[in-house]
Amino acid sequence: MTDDTLAAVGEIAALGRIIPRLTPPDAAEVGAGDDAAVLAAPDGRVVITTDSMVDGPDFRLAWSSPFELGWKAAATNLADIAAMGAVPTALVVALMAPPSTPVALLEGVADGLAAACTALAPGCGVVGGDLASSPTLTIAVTAIGALEGRSPVLRSRARAGDVLAYAGVLGLAAGALRMLFSLAVDAAGAADAARASALRGTHADLLAEQLAPRPPIAAGVIAALAGATAMLDVSDGLLLDAGRIAKASGVVLDLSRGALEPDAAAVVAATGFAEDVAWDLVLAGGEDHGLLATFPSAADVPAGFRVVGRVLAGDATVLLGGKPPSTRTLGWDSFA
Amino acid sequence: MTDDTLAAVGEIAALGRIIPRLTPPDAAEVGAGDDAAVLAAPDGRVVITTDSMVDGPDFRLAWSSPFELGWKAAATNLADIAAMGAVPTALVVALMAPPSTPVALLEGVADGLAAACTALAPGCGVVGGDLASSPTLTIAVTAIGALEGRSPVLRSRARAGDVLAYAGVLGLAAGALRMLFSLAVDAAGAADAARASALRGTHADLLAEQLAPRPPIAAGVIAALAGATAMLDVSDGLLLDAGRIAKASGVVLDLSRGALEPDAAAVVAATGFAEDVAWDLVLAGGEDHGLLATFPSAADVPAGFRVVGRVLAGDATVLLGGKPPSTRTLGWDSFA
């Protein structure tokens, strides 16, 4: 670590330190360093998505390490590619940072981006990017994926009679965030690095669910090969995101309360929260980044997924145990 | 126009107003609204680049209309695709804005993005994006292009004996910025909308070069078809960007002072600046976004380009009339 800042080092020298830390993707035909990169798209299509992380609304430097910021920025975008049934092939990354930012911080972000690609989507890597000045530290990632000749798995093809399945555990990421907001703040309510560090000492695995998530990226292709009829990644809360499949497909999704009990129990065990709080986090917490998919029958549900409900005929509604859910929150809205 | 803000309207309703203003690209197989979009890549490759615009370092709302912000964000990314010899096929756009931002402002940005695609790269459009909260208004664009079976035109293939040519006029964008900084500020030096408006009354065409540039996007493919050996878009100043070709190709680029005299004269005519200031802007001003390319011979230089120099054997140097240039600035660095 050095304390050289972007202002002291300059854009070109900073890029000279950041770019070598990024492993180029296997699909790169022309990598970073020209006006644009060139990526292979062997089946004649690319899947593309973009998602950003902003200092303040999306993260706090007192809670997240630079490595974790890069990891999460990659992981959340990889999950959107996986949710189409595609293999992530490359990221492009726009880093925007105040001139006072240490270059070492951005080196840490780069290391996290590279490590998440290696761990979650081998062969994927950062193929290009942009480094620019901003008052607000921002990581804007665009992810590209390959369908390898398959049809994309959309939100709109769930059919009555399908089963609903999920890959991942619900509620832990939101539980971790709730613990950070209650225990890793100072007397004035501001994010506090020392208290976050203490919380890591007792709840490392839980905090990782929020700060450096490991979405089941490979499960996206597995679901597609198993015949998934619809799929998305649960980022804004189970009820809200299930509602997106229900609306796009014109069906009712009936969630099984029994199937979600292990999630609520896991949240209680990891956080010590009351059971009703845990259920709110499971149903509406957000940032789970697991994959919610529908399959023609229970026999089609592949390893890594578990049945969490069923698809009924009807009009764009989500039920819990056959009834309208009564949860106190309705999922994430950036501006709510 | 309404004064509804993002905070009042919420993310989902705001997207419902923004997305319909964006024309989907011809290449879209799956458009906005799922986890990711799917784009056609008929020749099995995509060209990809990203560039951002940030309130403060890159623009001021007192000087630029929302429409102009969207236009420029699209145009600068389209130029990077063109500089590879590719046809722009799609943009993905991450918009980050304070909760107090009027939705109408983002509608204006969307209109500018759509209009720039229609005008500069017909068939290209916005295929997806992200709307998120940030203290700093930011437009992060990723552009995708198609090579249509051609090889990409890199920076690294210029050869001694080639001629150097340029499509566009140099110095006007930087001249406009200099006028804004001297005449469209208040007594404290802050950007002033009323003074900018007055300056538009007398210098509309000049300000458009800075605020809503029209890079010669179609010239990128024309250059590739004509056999361009190297190409880039001049964004950080002629000397600095020419140096990038010189370095990547391991050659000397010798710029002709006579060939650049019309640019300097155009800057003097448009701004009233002294000739030595105009020359600095031509050589190092930045944000020109024209295409600088090398061709095997003068006979290969296609319509839309003019010869501005020659390529000599030697080591990664840029000369002006055979001598090292003495300019007072060295081009753009985001953190300098």
Contacts between the chains, C-beta under 8 A, distances in Angstrom:
chain1	res1	chain2	res2	distance
A	6	B	334	8.0
A	6	B	335	4.4
A	7	B	335	5.2
A	9	B	335	7.4
A	10	B	333	5.1
A	10	B	335	5.5
A	10	B	336	5.6
A	11	B	333	4.7
A	11	B	334	4.4
A	11	B	335	5.1
A	11	B	336	7.4
A	12	B	333	6.6
A	14	B	335	7.1
A	29	B	45	6.3
A	29	B	152	7.9
A	30	B	84	8.0
A	30	B	152	5.7
A	30	B	154	6.7
A	33	B	155	7.9
A	33	B	248	7.7
A	34	B	84	7.0
A	34	B	152	7.6
A	34	B	154	5.5
A	34	B	155	5.5
A	34	B	156	7.9
A	34	B	232	7.6
A	34	B	248	7.9
A	35	B	49	6.3
A	35	B	80	4.4
A	35	B	81	7.7
A	35	B	83	4.0
A	35	B	84	5.7
A	35	B	155	7.6
A	35	B	231	7.8
A	35	B	232	5.4
A	35	B	233	5.9
A	36	B	47	4.7
A	36	B	48	5.9
A	36	B	49	3.6
A	36	B	80	5.1
A	36	B	81	5.8
A	36	B	83	7.3
A	36	B	84	4.9
A	36	B	86	7.4
A	36	B	143	7.6
A	36	B	145	7.0
A	36	B	152	8.0
A	37	B	47	7.1
A	37	B	48	5.3
A	37	B	49	7.0
A	38	B	45	5.6
A	38	B	46	7.3
A	38	B	47	5.4
A	38	B	48	7.8
A	38	B	84	7.2
A	38	B	147	7.2
A	38	B	152	5.2
A	39	B	45	6.5
A	39	B	46	5.2
A	39	B	47	7.9
A	39	B	48	6.0
A	40	B	44	6.6
A	40	B	45	5.9
A	41	B	41	3.8
A	41	B	44	5.5
A	41	B	45	5.8
A	41	B	46	5.3
A	42	B	44	5.7
A	43	B	44	7.9
A	44	B	40	6.6
A	44	B	41	5.5
A	44	B	42	5.7
A	44	B	43	7.9
A	44	B	44	5.9
A	45	B	29	6.3
A	45	B	38	5.6
A	45	B	39	6.5
A	45	B	40	6.0
A	45	B	41	5.8
A	46	B	38	7.3
A	46	B	39	5.2
A	46	B	41	5.3
A	46	B	46	5.3
A	46	B	144	7.3
A	47	B	36	4.8
A	47	B	37	7.2
A	47	B	38	5.4
A	47	B	39	7.9
A	48	B	36	5.9
A	48	B	37	5.3
A	48	B	38	7.7
A	48	B	39	6.0
A	48	B	90	7.5
A	48	B	92	5.7
A	48	B	127	6.8
A	48	B	128	6.4
A	48	B	142	7.7
A	48	B	144	6.9
A	49	B	35	6.3
A	49	B	36	3.6
A	49	B	37	7.1
A	49	B	92	7.3
A	49	B	128	6.3
A	50	B	92	4.6
A	50	B	93	7.4
A	50	B	94	5.0
A	50	B	128	6.6
A	50	B	129	6.1
A	50	B	130	5.1
A	50	B	140	7.5
A	50	B	142	6.2
A	51	B	94	7.3
A	51	B	130	5.2
A	51	B	132	8.0
A	52	B	94	4.7
A	52	B	96	5.9
A	52	B	130	5.8
A	52	B	132	5.3
A	52	B	134	8.0
A	52	B	140	6.6
A	54	B	96	5.7
A	54	B	132	6.1
A	54	B	133	6.8
A	54	B	134	4.3
A	54	B	135	7.8
A	56	B	133	7.9
A	56	B	134	7.3
A	56	B	135	5.8
A	57	B	132	6.8
A	57	B	133	4.1
A	57	B	134	6.4
A	58	B	132	7.3
A	80	B	35	4.4
A	80	B	36	5.1
A	81	B	35	7.7
A	81	B	36	5.8
A	83	B	35	4.0
A	83	B	36	7.3
A	84	B	30	8.0
A	84	B	34	6.9
A	84	B	35	5.7
A	84	B	36	4.9
A	84	B	38	7.2
A	86	B	36	7.4
A	90	B	48	7.5
A	92	B	48	5.7
A	92	B	49	7.3
A	92	B	50	4.6
A	92	B	142	5.7
A	93	B	50	7.4
A	94	B	50	5.0
A	94	B	51	7.3
A	94	B	52	4.7
A	94	B	140	4.8
A	94	B	142	7.9
A	96	B	52	5.9
A	96	B	54	5.8
A	96	B	138	6.5
A	96	B	140	7.8
A	99	B	335	5.2
A	127	B	48	6.9
A	128	B	48	6.5
A	128	B	49	6.3
A	128	B	50	6.7
A	129	B	50	6.1
A	130	B	50	5.0
A	130	B	51	5.2
A	130	B	52	5.8
A	131	B	334	6.6
A	132	B	51	8.0
A	132	B	52	5.3
A	132	B	54	6.1
A	132	B	57	6.8
A	132	B	58	7.3
A	132	B	334	5.2
A	133	B	54	6.7
A	133	B	56	7.9
A	133	B	57	4.1
A	133	B	334	4.7
A	133	B	335	5.9
A	134	B	52	7.9
A	134	B	54	4.3
A	134	B	56	7.3
A	134	B	57	6.4
A	134	B	136	5.6
A	134	B	138	6.5
A	135	B	54	7.8
A	135	B	56	5.8
A	135	B	135	7.0
A	135	B	136	5.1
A	136	B	134	5.6
A	136	B	135	5.1
A	136	B	136	4.1
A	136	B	138	7.5
A	138	B	96	6.6
A	138	B	134	6.5
A	138	B	136	7.5
A	138	B	138	6.1
A	138	B	140	7.7
A	140	B	50	7.5
A	140	B	52	6.6
A	140	B	94	4.8
A	140	B	96	7.7
A	140	B	138	7.7
A	140	B	140	3.8
A	142	B	48	7.7
A	142	B	50	6.2
A	142	B	92	5.7
A	142	B	94	7.9
A	142	B	142	4.0
A	143	B	36	7.6
A	144	B	46	7.3
A	144	B	48	6.9
A	145	B	36	7.0
A	147	B	38	7.2
A	152	B	29	7.8
A	152	B	30	5.7
A	152	B	34	7.6
A	152	B	36	8.0
A	152	B	38	5.2
A	154	B	30	6.7
A	154	B	34	5.5
A	155	B	33	7.9
A	155	B	34	5.5
A	155	B	35	7.6
A	156	B	34	7.9
A	231	B	35	7.9
A	232	B	34	7.5
A	232	B	35	5.4
A	233	B	35	5.9
A	248	B	33	7.7
A	248	B	34	7.9
A	333	B	10	5.1
A	333	B	11	4.7
A	333	B	12	6.6
A	334	B	6	7.9
A	334	B	11	4.4
A	334	B	131	6.6
A	334	B	132	5.2
A	334	B	133	4.7
A	335	B	6	4.4
A	335	B	7	5.2
A	335	B	9	7.4
A	335	B	10	5.5
A	335	B	11	5.1
A	335	B	14	7.1
A	335	B	99	5.2
A	335	B	133	5.9
A	336	B	10	5.6
A	336	B	11	7.4
